[in-house]
Amino acid sequence: MASAAAAGWLPWYVPALVAMLFAQYAIDSVLRRGQPIASKLGHLCGIANYALVLTLAAEPIIREARLIIDYGAPLMAVFYLAAMGERIRGYLR
């Protein structure tokens, strides 16, 4: 994703948020000794990451892929932030 952002195919904030979400998960795993807080949104974000990579790969072939990326990136950012919030909320319980 970072390469796609560097090439201008993807907004820079998408790979940055993916990295932040993964870092939060990794830190959570260490702090909770391998038992991270379950996050349904986090799991769905992982699935969305695969869909995004496939869409990026299809972009040279399928014209609509560009529209999906352009309109979907801000929605994915909100989705990533919500997953981070869900994990933080788990700490506050």
Backbone as CSV, one residue per row, in Angstrom:
resi,resn,N_x,N_y,N_z,CA_x,CA_y,CA_z,C_x,C_y,C_z
1,MET,0.814,-1.179,0.000,0.000,0.000,0.000,0.867,1.255,0.000
2,ALA,1.985,1.191,0.698,2.871,2.357,0.724,3.376,2.683,-0.673
3,SER,3.674,1.663,-1.455,4.122,1.881,-2.832,3.014,2.510,-3.666
4,ALA,1.792,2.066,-3.461,0.662,2.632,-4.189,0.462,4.100,-3.804
5,ALA,0.648,4.414,-2.533,0.522,5.806,-2.091,1.650,6.653,-2.674
6,ALA,2.864,6.108,-2.699,4.006,6.838,-3.260,3.808,7.104,-4.753
7,ALA,3.129,6.191,-5.433,2.868,6.348,-6.870,1.659,7.239,-7.138
8,GLY,0.958,7.648,-6.073,-0.201,8.505,-6.240,-1.493,7.767,-6.520
9,TRP,-1.494,6.456,-6.382,-2.684,5.651,-6.648,-3.624,5.583,-5.453
10,LEU,-3.105,5.955,-4.293,-3.846,5.800,-3.045,-3.478,6.978,-2.147
11,PRO,-4.431,7.555,-1.425,-4.083,8.631,-0.500,-3.120,8.134,0.571
12,TRP,-2.203,8.992,0.963,-1.166,8.609,1.927,-1.735,8.161,3.266
13,TYR,-2.915,8.683,3.636,-3.445,8.375,4.960,-3.903,6.927,5.090
14,VAL,-4.205,6.246,4.001,-4.677,4.864,4.099,-3.565,3.940,4.609
15,PRO,-2.370,3.897,3.976,-1.330,3.037,4.538,-0.862,3.494,5.920
16,ALA,-0.928,4.797,6.188,-0.547,5.287,7.515,-1.505,4.742,8.579
17,LEU,-2.803,4.763,8.280,-3.779,4.235,9.238,-3.669,2.722,9.384
18,VAL,-3.377,2.029,8.305,-3.179,0.578,8.382,-1.993,0.283,9.308
19,ALA,-0.910,1.037,9.155,0.261,0.839,10.011,-0.076,1.137,11.468
20,MET,-0.831,2.201,11.710,-1.218,2.547,13.080,-2.112,1.464,13.686
21,LEU,-3.041,0.957,12.901,-3.947,-0.088,13.387,-3.169,-1.367,13.709
22,PHE,-2.204,-1.704,12.854,-1.389,-2.887,13.124,-0.521,-2.672,14.364
23,ALA,0.045,-1.482,14.504,0.864,-1.193,15.693,0.029,-1.299,16.961
24,GLN,-1.192,-0.792,16.912,-2.075,-0.887,18.069,-2.353,-2.353,18.404
25,TYR,-2.579,-3.168,17.396,-2.828,-4.588,17.609,-1.589,-5.266,18.207
26,ALA,-0.411,-4.942,17.666,0.823,-5.563,18.159,1.094,-5.166,19.608
27,ILE,0.919,-3.895,19.926,1.125,-3.440,21.307,0.112,-4.102,22.229
28,ASP,-1.121,-4.185,21.793,-2.170,-4.836,22.571,-1.812,-6.296,22.839
29,SER,-1.263,-6.974,21.843,-0.876,-8.379,22.008,0.201,-8.529,23.069
30,VAL,1.152,-7.609,23.082,2.235,-7.669,24.074,1.700,-7.343,25.461
31,LEU,0.922,-6.282,25.573,0.403,-5.870,26.882,-0.547,-6.893,27.478
32,ARG,-1.277,-7.570,26.638,-2.245,-8.557,27.134,-1.716,-9.980,27.002
33,ARG,-0.416,-10.125,26.823,0.268,-11.419,26.783,-0.330,-12.387,25.762
34,GLY,-0.440,-11.907,24.531,-0.901,-12.772,23.456,-2.402,-12.899,23.336
35,GLN,-3.154,-12.218,24.190,-4.613,-12.261,24.145,-5.154,-10.861,23.867
36,PRO,-5.003,-10.376,22.627,-5.473,-9.018,22.346,-6.988,-8.901,22.477
37,ILE,-7.435,-7.680,22.698,-8.866,-7.416,22.788,-9.500,-7.749,21.437
38,ALA,-10.534,-8.544,21.464,-11.212,-8.923,20.221,-11.859,-7.689,19.598
39,SER,-11.651,-7.531,18.312,-12.198,-6.382,17.606,-12.833,-6.869,16.302
40,LYS,-14.159,-6.846,16.279,-14.845,-7.250,15.050,-14.532,-6.288,13.918
41,LEU,-14.485,-5.000,14.234,-14.147,-4.023,13.203,-12.711,-4.217,12.714
42,GLY,-11.808,-4.534,13.628,-10.417,-4.785,13.241,-10.307,-5.969,12.294
43,HIS,-11.069,-6.998,12.572,-11.080,-8.165,11.692,-11.616,-7.788,10.308
44,LEU,-12.682,-7.022,10.284,-13.243,-6.574,9.003,-12.276,-5.648,8.264
45,CYS,-11.511,-4.858,9.003,-10.501,-3.998,8.367,-9.453,-4.853,7.663
46,GLY,-9.068,-5.961,8.276,-8.107,-6.854,7.639,-8.648,-7.407,6.327
47,ILE,-9.910,-7.763,6.324,-10.537,-8.237,5.092,-10.585,-7.115,4.061
48,ALA,-10.923,-5.908,4.512,-10.983,-4.753,3.609,-9.607,-4.456,3.009
49,ASN,-8.544,-4.704,3.769,-7.194,-4.483,3.239,-6.932,-5.379,2.031
50,TYR,-7.339,-6.633,2.132,-7.171,-7.537,0.991,-7.991,-7.049,-0.209
51,ALA,-9.211,-6.605,0.048,-10.048,-6.095,-1.039,-9.411,-4.867,-1.685
52,LEU,-8.821,-4.009,-0.874,-8.167,-2.817,-1.412,-6.972,-3.187,-2.277
53,VAL,-6.159,-4.122,-1.822,-4.997,-4.554,-2.608,-5.448,-5.173,-3.929
54,LEU,-6.501,-5.983,-3.894,-7.023,-6.569,-5.135,-7.561,-5.489,-6.073
55,THR,-8.209,-4.483,-5.498,-8.715,-3.381,-6.321,-7.569,-2.602,-6.948
56,LEU,-6.511,-2.375,-6.175,-5.325,-1.697,-6.726,-4.713,-2.511,-7.862
57,ALA,-4.683,-3.819,-7.688,-4.120,-4.684,-8.734,-4.981,-4.670,-9.992
58,ALA,-6.295,-4.524,-9.815,-7.211,-4.543,-10.959,-7.303,-3.188,-11.656
59,GLU,-6.762,-2.159,-11.039,-6.908,-0.796,-11.551,-6.458,-0.619,-13.002
60,PRO,-5.364,-1.239,-13.443,-4.998,-1.063,-14.853,-5.972,-1.732,-15.830
61,ILE,-6.736,-2.699,-15.347,-7.618,-3.480,-16.217,-9.063,-2.992,-16.165
62,ILE,-9.529,-2.644,-14.977,-10.935,-2.284,-14.758,-11.026,-0.789,-14.448
63,ARG,-11.683,-0.043,-15.318,-11.777,1.412,-15.143,-12.470,1.799,-13.849
64,GLU,-13.477,1.051,-13.445,-14.234,1.378,-12.247,-13.407,1.232,-10.974
65,ALA,-12.303,0.512,-11.039,-11.455,0.337,-9.859,-10.952,1.685,-9.352
66,ARG,-10.654,2.595,-10.264,-10.185,3.931,-9.872,-11.259,4.651,-9.061
67,LEU,-12.512,4.538,-9.488,-13.611,5.163,-8.740,-13.774,4.540,-7.361
68,ILE,-13.648,3.220,-7.299,-13.756,2.523,-6.017,-12.677,3.016,-5.063
69,ILE,-11.467,3.159,-5.568,-10.356,3.619,-4.732,-10.588,5.070,-4.301
70,ASP,-10.940,5.932,-5.239,-11.114,7.354,-4.927,-12.230,7.606,-3.921
71,TYR,-13.361,6.933,-4.107,-14.482,7.141,-3.192,-14.404,6.256,-1.942
72,GLY,-13.736,5.124,-2.058,-13.659,4.201,-0.934,-12.594,4.545,0.093
73,ALA,-11.530,5.234,-0.317,-10.434,5.530,0.608,-10.894,6.335,1.822
74,PRO,-11.668,7.409,1.657,-12.121,8.131,2.858,-13.021,7.276,3.754
75,LEU,-13.848,6.429,3.140,-14.702,5.546,3.938,-13.870,4.537,4.713
76,MET,-12.827,4.026,4.075,-11.953,3.074,4.769,-11.237,3.753,5.922
77,ALA,-10.854,5.016,5.750,-10.191,5.746,6.831,-11.096,5.838,8.053
78,VAL,-12.355,6.144,7.830,-13.321,6.202,8.936,-13.458,4.828,9.577
79,PHE,-13.500,3.805,8.766,-13.603,2.427,9.229,-12.392,2.057,10.103
80,TYR,-11.187,2.421,9.650,-9.963,2.148,10.418,-9.984,2.886,11.757
81,LEU,-10.388,4.140,11.736,-10.450,4.912,12.984,-11.470,4.322,13.948
82,ALA,-12.592,3.845,13.424,-13.602,3.215,14.276,-13.049,1.945,14.918
83,ALA,-12.270,1.174,14.165,-11.672,-0.050,14.718,-10.678,0.290,15.820
84,MET,-9.915,1.356,15.619,-8.974,1.780,16.666,-9.736,2.212,17.916
85,GLY,-10.839,2.933,17.714,-11.663,3.354,18.840,-12.275,2.184,19.582
86,GLU,-12.677,1.156,18.836,-13.245,-0.037,19.463,-12.224,-0.710,20.384
87,ARG,-10.991,-0.774,19.927,-9.947,-1.393,20.752,-9.641,-0.539,21.987
88,ILE,-9.600,0.774,21.808,-9.367,1.670,22.953,-10.499,1.546,23.963
89,ARG,-11.717,1.474,23.454,-12.876,1.305,24.344,-12.754,0.021,25.172
90,GLY,-12.168,-1.011,24.585,-11.961,-2.265,25.314,-11.037,-2.096,26.508
91,TYR,-10.084,-1.153,26.427,-9.192,-0.894,27.550,-9.920,-0.146,28.676
92,LEU,-10.900,0.628,28.321,-11.584,1.450,29.310,-12.645,0.690,30.088
93,ARG,-12.893,-0.525,29.686,-13.893,-1.339,30.402,-13.332,-1.902,31.659
